Amino acid sequence: RQIFLGCLAGWLTAFAFNFFVLPRLGGFFSLALCVAPVIMVGSYVNTFPRTAIMGLGFNIYFCFIGNITNPDVYDPAALLDLGFAMLVGIGSAALAFSVIVPYAGEWVTARYTRQIRREVSRTACQSQSEDLLLRFESSMRDFVLLIAARPAADQIGRKALFGWAFAALQIGRAVIQLREDAARPDIDLPAGWAAQQREWLLAVASLFDQVTPARYAHALQTTRHALDMLPLPARIEPGHRSLSQFRMRALLHFTELSLLDETLPLRPSMEIAS
């Protein structure tokens, strides 16, 4: 709604500026002198939290619709057409996200949550892409930015989404890095590790698909079994082999701690013995 009002004000101001003020200006200095107060008004309105979006929309659409060029083109029909089309588009979007699909509504929250969880269960645990870690982190950070942009009034939905986003980012990153270390040709892993790793990945993916006490217990159990199976070198030796083994154990410990973290949504409400 504020973007719509800001666009409307910017459209009317741009029309008045283009056809009543601009023809009387004689150089760049006078142009800057007349544009500055308009931008200052929008910036001033932007300083108040309750009208910040309106001021931002006013400045953006005044500059966009006004479209000062050299040489300037005086075409009232084109300017009116552009402004009217933008108002219709913004009004339709505002109506849709206010009535049909509220931006902070339960339906959008459920869709975001599902996509975040699928980033771990499908991308981190199953994808074979070469740039998997970069693609995963980029997607998760995009989700965090989307969640941060949600209306402040929806604190419950934001808190739940942030919990899922950080749980997915932490565990998904650990899963991808462990898979990459285990795939190194120079690492010496115990017999049966491949089967244990597959079971662990399936357990983590299953937990992110649906959180239940049984799936949570299985994910925690397989994480600890994987830790028990990995050998603990007596000391760190130069080379990737020793460092990779220590890093794999650290990643499994990190996953275990994330599963036990009561602030994350992965742990069911019922108490499970650690």
C-alpha positions in Angstrom: 0.0 0.0 0.0 2.8 2.4 0.8 4.6 1.6 -2.4 1.3 2.3 -4.3 0.8 5.7 -2.5 4.5 6.6 -3.1 4.2 5.7 -6.8 1.0 7.8 -7.1 2.7 10.8 -5.5 5.8 10.3 -7.6 3.8 10.0 -10.8 1.8 13.3 -10.1 5.0 15.1 -9.1 6.9 13.8 -12.2 4.0 15.0 -14.4 4.0 18.5 -12.9 7.8 18.7 -12.9 8.2 17.5 -16.5 5.6 19.8 -18.1 5.4 22.8 -15.8 8.9 23.2 -14.3 11.4 21.6 -16.7 10.5 23.7 -19.8 11.5 26.9 -17.8 14.9 25.6 -16.7 18.0 26.9 -18.5 20.9 24.7 -17.4 22.2 21.9 -15.2 22.5 24.1 -12.1 18.9 25.2 -12.2 17.9 21.5 -12.9 19.7 20.3 -9.8 18.3 23.2 -7.8 14.7 22.1 -8.7 15.2 18.4 -8.4 16.9 18.5 -5.0 13.9 19.7 -3.0 11.7 16.9 -4.5 14.2 14.2 -3.5 14.7 15.8 -0.1 10.9 15.5 0.6 10.9 11.8 -0.3 14.0 11.2 1.8 12.5 13.1 4.8 9.4 10.9 4.6 11.7 7.9 4.4 13.2 8.7 7.8 10.0 7.8 9.6 9.4 4.1 10.2 5.7 4.3 9.6 6.1 6.0 6.2 9.6 4.8 5.2 8.4 2.6 2.2 6.2 5.5 0.9 9.1 7.9 0.8 11.3 5.3 -0.9 8.6 4.6 -3.5 8.1 8.3 -4.1 11.8 8.9 -4.8 12.2 5.7 -7.0 9.1 6.3 -9.1 9.6 10.1 -9.4 13.1 9.4 -11.0 11.8 6.5 -13.0 8.6 8.0 -14.4 10.2 11.5 -14.8 13.0 10.0 -16.9 14.9 13.2 -17.5 16.8 12.9 -20.7 19.0 15.1 -22.9 17.4 16.2 -25.1 14.2 15.9 -23.1 11.0 14.5 -24.8 7.7 16.1 -23.8 5.2 13.3 -24.3 2.3 13.7 -21.8 0.5 10.6 -23.2 3.5 8.3 -22.7 4.1 9.6 -19.2 0.5 9.2 -18.1 0.4 5.7 -19.7 3.5 4.6 -17.9 2.4 5.9 -14.5 -1.1 4.4 -14.9 0.3 1.0 -15.9 2.6 1.0 -12.9 -0.2 1.9 -10.5 -2.4 -0.9 -11.8 0.5 -3.4 -11.5 1.4 -2.3 -7.9 -2.2 -2.2 -6.9 -2.8 -5.7 -8.2 0.2 -7.0 -6.4 -0.8 -5.2 -3.1 -4.3 -6.7 -3.4 -3.0 -10.2 -4.1 -0.5 -10.2 -1.2 -3.0 -8.6 1.2 -6.0 -10.8 0.4 -5.1 -13.9 -1.6 -1.6 -14.8 -0.4 -0.6 -12.6 2.6 3.2 -12.1 2.6 3.3 -13.0 6.3 0.5 -15.5 6.2 0.6 -19.2 7.2 0.6 -20.4 3.6 3.8 -18.5 2.6 5.4 -19.4 5.9 4.7 -23.1 5.2 6.1 -22.8 1.7 9.3 -21.2 2.9 9.7 -23.8 5.6 9.3 -26.6 3.1 11.8 -25.1 0.7 14.4 -24.6 3.4 14.0 -28.2 4.6 14.3 -29.5 1.1 17.6 -27.6 0.7 19.0 -30.1 3.3 17.1 -33.2 2.5 17.6 -33.0 -1.3 20.4 -30.6 -2.1 22.9 -31.1 0.8 22.3 -34.9 1.3 21.8 -36.0 -2.3 22.9 -33.5 -4.9 26.2 -34.3 -6.8 26.9 -30.8 -8.1 30.5 -29.7 -8.1 29.8 -26.3 -6.6 27.4 -27.8 -4.1 28.6 -25.8 -1.0 28.6 -22.5 -2.8 25.1 -23.1 -4.3 23.7 -24.3 -1.0 25.0 -21.3 1.1 23.9 -18.9 -1.6 20.3 -20.3 -1.5 20.2 -20.3 2.3 21.4 -16.7 2.6 18.8 -15.7 0.1 16.2 -17.3 2.4 17.6 -15.4 5.4 17.3 -12.1 3.5 13.7 -13.0 2.5 12.8 -13.8 6.1 14.4 -10.6 7.4 12.3 -8.6 5.0 9.0 -10.0 6.3 6.7 -7.7 8.2 7.8 -7.1 11.8 4.3 -7.9 13.0 4.7 -11.5 12.2 7.2 -12.3 14.9 6.1 -15.9 15.5 6.4 -16.8 11.8 9.8 -15.0 11.5 11.2 -16.8 14.6 10.1 -20.2 13.3 11.6 -19.5 9.8 14.8 -18.2 11.2 15.1 -21.3 13.4 14.7 -23.6 10.3 17.0 -21.4 8.2 19.9 -21.5 10.7 19.4 -25.2 11.5 19.5 -26.0 7.7 22.5 -23.8 7.2 24.5 -25.3 10.1 23.7 -29.0 9.4 23.5 -28.7 5.6 27.0 -27.1 5.5 28.4 -29.8 7.8 26.9 -32.6 5.6 28.3 -31.1 2.4 31.8 -30.6 3.8 31.8 -34.2 5.3 30.8 -35.6 1.9 33.5 -33.7 0.2 36.2 -34.9 2.7 35.0 -38.5 2.5 35.3 -38.3 -1.3 39.0 -37.4 -1.2 41.1 -40.1 -2.9 43.9 -39.8 -0.3 41.8 -40.3 2.8 41.9 -43.6 4.7 38.5 -44.5 6.0 37.5 -47.7 7.9 35.7 -50.5 6.2 32.0 -50.1 6.2 32.2 -46.3 6.3 30.4 -45.8 3.0 27.4 -47.8 4.2 27.4 -45.8 7.5 27.6 -42.5 5.7 24.7 -43.4 3.5 22.6 -44.4 6.5 23.6 -41.1 8.2 22.7 -39.0 5.2 19.3 -40.8 4.9 18.6 -40.2 8.6 19.4 -36.5 8.3 17.3 -36.1 5.1 14.4 -38.0 6.7 14.5 -35.7 9.8 14.3 -32.6 7.6 11.5 -34.1 5.6 9.4 -34.6 8.7 10.4 -34.0 12.4 9.2 -36.9 14.5 10.6 -38.4 17.8 11.6 -41.6 15.9 13.4 -39.8 13.1 15.1 -37.5 15.5 16.3 -40.4 17.6 17.5 -42.2 14.5 19.4 -39.1 13.2 21.1 -38.7 16.6 21.9 -42.4 16.8 23.4 -42.6 13.3 25.5 -39.5 14.0 27.0 -41.1 17.1 27.5 -44.4 15.3 29.4 -42.5 12.6 31.5 -40.8 15.2 32.3 -44.1 16.8 33.3 -45.6 13.5 35.8 -42.9 12.5 39.3 -43.4 13.9 40.7 -40.7 16.0 44.4 -40.1 15.0 46.8 -39.8 17.9 48.2 -36.6 16.5 47.8 -34.3 13.5 50.3 -35.1 10.8 51.1 -32.9 7.8 48.8 -33.6 4.8 45.2 -33.7 3.8 44.6 -37.3 5.2 45.0 -36.5 8.9 43.3 -33.0 8.7 40.3 -34.5 6.8 39.8 -37.1 9.5 39.8 -34.5 12.3 37.5 -32.3 10.3 35.1 -35.1 9.6 34.9 -35.9 13.4 34.5 -32.1 14.1 31.6 -31.9 11.6 29.9 -34.9 13.1 30.3 -33.4 16.6 28.9 -30.1 15.3 25.9 -32.0 13.8 25.3 -33.8 17.1 25.4 -30.5 19.0 22.9 -28.9 16.5 20.5 -31.9 17.0 20.7 -31.4 20.8 20.2 -27.6 20.6 16.8 -26.9 22.1 16.6 -23.5 20.4 16.4 -25.2 16.9 13.2 -26.7 15.6 14.8 -30.1 14.9 14.2 -31.5 18.4 10.7 -32.7 19.1 8.9 -31.4 22.2 9.1 -34.8 24.0 12.3 -35.2 25.9 14.7 -37.8 24.5 17.5 -39.1 26.6 20.9 -38.0 25.4 
